[in-house]
Amino acid sequence: MSKEETKEEVKEEVKEEVKEETKEEIVEEATEEKKEPSSDEIIEGLKAELDKAKNDVARAYADTENMKKRLQKDADATRKYRFQQPATEILPILDSMEMALKVQTEDETIKNYVKGFEMIHKQLKGVLEKEGVQEIDVADKPFDHNTMQALMQEKKEGVESGMVIEVLQKGYMLKDRILRPALVKVSE
């Protein structure tokens, strides 16, 4: 045999050995990966999953409670202010009725009508008060931009600046909410 053939054979043998070693390493790695986790590792994994599940349940419970509170609050507000729309529609009628009641006359027939209007006016105010609608008292008080709207200013002797001197249109509140601000004339 020549040196060349021997070299070739040695190379072949080395290649075969390398292939065998590589196969053995792959088999060993696969065997290592397939090893069953220890019972401690399993327990730790299960504890982590349990903690995550407990956390998820607590969050879901908190979300549910928050939604329940928000819905209850919305329902309470809806119930509390349910009369807002009808009240705003009734107020102009009440204003017109009050203007009609201010008319002075000597005719007995008209006086009888006025008495009937007074009774209707009283009933209408009673219904509004029963639902929580209250007149805002602003006469002779300092101007408050939260409950009043100044339409005019007038200089008046003996009256401090910023005081309401005349109510042009009454203001009303529904419980703690402004239905309509009072329209007033304010002193300069």
Secondary structure, 3 states (H helix, E strand, C coil): CCHHHHHHHHHHHHHHHHHHHHHHHHHHHHHHHCCCCCHHHHHHHHHHHHHHHHHHHHHHHHHHHHHHHHHHHHHHHHHHCCCHHHHHHHHHHHHHHHHHHCCCCCCHHHHHHHHHHHHHHHHHHHHHHHCCEEEECCCCCECCCCCEEEEEEECCCCCCCCEEEEEEECEEEECCEEEECEEEEEEC
